[in-house]
Amino acid sequence: MKRISVLIAIIGLSASVLVSCKNEGNTTGEPSAENQHKDHKGERPPHDGDRKGPPKGGGSPEQTKTLEEIGGYNIGDVATDFNLKNVDGSMVSLASFENAKGYIVTFTCNECPFSVLYEDRLIALNNKYAPKGYPVIAINPNSPENEKEGYEAMQKRSEDKGFTFPYLVDEGQKIYPQYGAVRTPHVFLLDAERKVQYIGTIDDNAKSPEDVKVNYVKDAIDALEKGEQPNPNYTKAIGCPVKASRA
């Protein structure tokens, strides 16, 4: 009986130690599994139905720098024109769109899961608003050092998805820093005078178009159509960081 009592005591002590370790978490400085899924405020992230991004894992998809820190365009700035190569071989500029009332300049790419999630919504935006004078103009800001982001890969992506808008190469990666694009996708809505009227994300739910509650770009265009200022005119972009050249 004494040996049995000792054995029970050892089992109980071992169980207590295991529970204690689980509750205290990792003591090496690495966050516990639970803490890894907390945001910077220490709060639990929203449930999957409310998530703004695709699958869990990796760093935060939300833009971290302010417009001032980025150093690109601010609301009200006049964007300079560009002349970039389209996937069909033609050269496209803002001036290419005669009688445009505005421009949905969108920095996006082939591989970022967020860009992929928004492809159908960009097609829908262009199909709805291009006839009204607000074309989508997509620009890939990523370095072509990654073949999956190179020109031929862009051509294939455009053909496979049936893009109804130009998909341009930011050769030399000169345009995206001017705008201040830091994520893909990142939208800059310009008016007829090429003044920046809205900067940010397309809507409030990257993962699920069915759960979108606020369509920021659509609302901004509708405001311009009414002669009003978009409100809000700025949101933080949600997506993958732009990949600069290593050179």
Secondary structure, 3 states (H helix, E strand, C coil): CHHHHHHHHHHHHHHHHHHHHHHHCCCCCCCCHHHHCCCCCCCCCCCHHHCCCCCCCCCCCECCCCHHHHCCCCCCCECCCCCEEECCCCEECHHHCCCCCEEEEEECCCCCHHHHHHHHHHHHHHHHHHHHCCCEEEEECCCCCCHHHCHHHHHHHHHHHCCCCCEEECHHHCHHHHHCCCEECEEEEEECCCEEEEEECCCCCCCCHHHCCCCHHHHHHHHHHCCCCCCCCECCCECEECCCCCC
